[in-house]
Amino acid sequence: MTFRSVLRLKVQQVARRCAFDLAWGKGQQLYALSHYPEALTELYQEWQRVYLSFYATSLRGRVEASGSITPPPIDWHARLVETETRLLYEFHRWLRGAELFEIRAEIARAARVLAEQAAETGERYAVELFLTCNSLELERLPWEVWEIGTEFATPGTIRIARAPSNIRVAPVADLKQRRRGRARILAILGDERGLDFQVDRQAVRALAHIAEVEFVGWQPGQELPELKAQICRALTDERGWDVLFFAGHSNETGLTGGELAIAPGASIAIREIARHLAIAQERGLQFAIFNSCSGLSLAASLIDLGLSQVAIMREPIHNQVAQEFLVQFLKGLAEHKDVHDALLAACQFLRLERNLTYPSAHLVPSLFRHPEATLFQIEPFGFKQRLKPWLPKGREVLALGACLALSLFHPVQESLMAQRLWLQAAYRDLTGQVPPAVPPPILLVQVDDESIRRSEVGNPNPIDRGYLAHLVNRLSALDAQTVALAFFLDRQQPGKDQKLAEAVRAAVARGTWFVFGTRLDEAEHEVDVNPKVASLDWSLQAYTDVTLWYVELPPAQSTCLDTCPFPYLLSLVQALKQSSLAAGLPQPNLRSPTDLRERVLAHLQRSSTALRLQAGGSDARLTGLAQLRLPAITSLVQKKLDQVWLQPVVDFSLPPDRVYQRIAAWQLLERQPDRATAQRLRDSIVLIGAGGYADADRGNFPVPPAFAYWNQQRQVFTGAEAHAYMLHHLLTHHLVIPIPDLWMVGLAALFGKLTCLSVRHQRHQRGWLLGLAGATVAYGLVGLQTYISAGVLLPWFLPSATFWVYTLPGLRRKPRA
């Protein structure tokens, strides 16, 4: 039971008045005096007389008669129902008196407060009312049916347990901390004269799947001393017991604490086995149930000896009733209810299902408890039980489900990615971790609005191929070695294709490598470049269909032969040209009869063994690129869940001038480049793309916030710039791997549950709140630095939200009593 509220009520009878003393919390108490109605005693005695007359045979007490219930000449059933009704009416009338109103109201208030606390997490709760009576006359009354909650419409259950007046020994610490696995039950079967224990045996054996059960009892021909010694040895078994069960005859005795009939004509007193019971308690005995008659003195003496909880019958009990009760009670234990809930469920069964057969039987069982002891229950064991505390409950299910759903929702992912990269850019800037200003490996030639205006080519959609021819001729004249065009050139443009084709051929003849951007069709195949512009026998092509936020890589097990991402193929060619494999690398040749990409990849495959033996420099970079593929899980979740897991992100937190050098197309055509730019044209990849004019082929995107952090004047972000970033990351092996939000949300839920379980009993929860807030901030800072130092992006917002959804209710909740 997660939530408990404990109240203690002492009822002391002095002459014809009763003093009610209610205590709870930290010294709070209420006191009330009420007149004890003399009629209540008379009604109880009349009920008891009729009760014993109805259940006149097969009682689990010392009687000579035996057999089954025989219909008596008097209708004792009707008499018993009548006397029970009169008794309960007078009992409830007394307890509903105005003198006890404040006591009833306080108990109801405690139940309401506890219900509100438990509602935050959906966990179970109960008000525990411990009742102590100073006289046998009061103790025999059916206090368990006191309807406190009905009067005030109190939610939940108010459980009434009994506590004896004298408790001199503290209960032994719970065995939960020491015993693992199945519970252990010792069943003592007493004198069976006039009784039948077959049902008792079967009911106890039914727990064998969750408990170890051992029976002890008299056997024909066994001597009494031997039997007593056997019982004592069983009680003190070194393995210990959780539950002690006794079935048979029993009676109340004032001096010996009650006695148990263990054999025909022989009994054993509780005082005789007190020392052995103490040893059993030290070894884990927590609960005893006496399915026998008149157990008030048994319970009082056992609780006084230190046993934490005892279930007994206050009145003589018929054998069949005892068996019905036991079956239902043990059924509750098998369902892992605590002993109090199991007892209440068994009594409810007798009241609702068996009242016509066994009237008043539900009034007889009682549970005696030590107020400081934890209720015993047979704990589930195994993997499922260890997992159960970690499963989400109540609001946690809704919150966790919402965070998991958001972690799979693309617009949310992109929004969080955009804000995170902006924060990463600011963190780089504030901490001075911006990469040094070195010549970037990419020269981006952008056909911008000014270039279109100066060229007088008119509508740039599609791009004028004559204008591209001018750019290619200019780059060839400047000795550019690698040129990439991020324009779609699969369709014909009459009158212009020939100019571009002549420019490309002339440049290839001078040794220039060309990589053309293309798109994927519905079958995920690359749409070839218009053969009137270029041939794939002496130029390369790769698809430019990529997302804005992620670096496109070949799938796992792909050879890049049929389809290949545009930035990846470019970077691979550049790395090959700068490696030790450059000498044997197939070159673009206008007379070549075979596909250039096939020849390049075949050369890389043939040289892969030698390449792996090389170390350092450009060869190490080529080795990394040749082996770089999307993880298998990335390809799988893309197909199954439409998710992007572990695919490197485009690091817009890097300033654009550290990634590429930008030059407008009109500047390239009209101005003479300086010496440094001219050298860069020869050594770098020249990427020609749209520069932000409307409806460009490769599209324009909203400016990523991180990019805008470095360049606040920009109103549009182009596809060519996205490719430049990806190309830079591949050439420099600057790959930032994002950990999926879904994974971190799940991990945050586990940490949140662990924290919740840890802090829920702590008193100084404000300190925990500040500490956890600091830890959340620290996690964010660690994530920012891990991004830079280790190339790992740890999501922050959704995991942090999940963590706090789990922990906040526990921090706001008052520590339970």
Secondary structure by P-SEA (a helix, b strand, c coil): ccbbbbbbbbbbbcccbbbbbbbcccccbbbbbbbbbaaaaaaaaaaaaaaaaaacccccccccccccccccccaaaaaaaaaaaaaaaaaaaaaacccaaaaaaaaaaaaaaaaaaaaaccbbbbbbbbbbbccccccccccccccccccccccccbbbbbbccccccccccccccccccbbbbbbbbcccccccaaaaaaaaacccccbbbbbbbbcccccaaaaaaaaaaaaaccccccbbbbbcbbbbbcccccccccccccccccccaaaaaaaaaaaccccccccccccaaaaaaaaaacccbbbbbcccccaaaaaaaaaaaaaaaaacccaaaaaaaaaaaaacccccccccccccbbbbbccccccccccccccccccccccccaaaaaaaaaaaaaaacaaaaaaaaaaaaaaaaaaaaaaccccccccccbbbbbbcaaaaaaacccccccccaaaaaaaaaaaaaacccbbbbcccccccccccaaaaaaaaaaaaaabbbbbbbbbbccccccccccccccccccbbbbbccccccbbbbbcccccccccccaaaaaaaaaaaaacccccccccccccccccaaaaaaaaaaaaaaaaaaccccaaaaaaaaaaccccaaaaaaaaacccccccccccccccccccbbbbcaaaaacccccaaaaaaaacbbbbbbbccccccccccccccaaaaaaccccccccaaaaaaaaaaaaaacbbbbbccaaaaaaaaaaaaaaaaaacccccaaaaaaaaaaaaaaaaaaaaaaaaccccbbbbcaaaaaaaaaaccccccccccc
